[in-house]
Amino acid sequence: MPEQMEQTPQPPQAQQAQPVGMSETATCGLAYLTFIPAIIFLATAPYNQNPKVRFHAWQSIFLAIGWVCIAVVATVLMAIPILGFLIDTVVWLAFVALWLVVMINAFMGKTIKVPVIAPLAAKQAGYTL
């Protein structure tokens, strides 16, 4: 009768830790959709522990606040018949272009520093520019 070899049981292989949640670049880009995802990322772990994600979330929030402030001024300028409409349109297009550039670059892993807003966001996030 052939001898049966006694097999020792193999220890279970350690499973590699899977990253929790979305990638950093996806999170940074999504923070710019509106200020709502930015607030959610600032309030939930593990996103609120990443300085880069916090920077993009704060920059998104400050950009939204700036948009509202300038929209109020542009609305007041709408009282001027043609010039008000032109100013409002140019400002709106500039903000949309800035928003798209910042969001697309965040999805690509790059950081665009919006003047005036970026230092405030970096200070709030504890992020070094």
HELIX and SHEET records of a PDB file:
HELIX    1   1 GLU A   24  LEU A   30  1                                   7    
HELIX    2   2 PHE A   35  ALA A   43  1                                   9    
HELIX    3   3 TYR A   47  GLN A   49  5                                   3    
HELIX    4   4 PRO A   51  LEU A   77  1                                  27    
HELIX    5   5 PRO A   81  PHE A  107  1                                  27    
HELIX    6   6 ILE A  117  ALA A  125  1                                   9    
END                                                                             
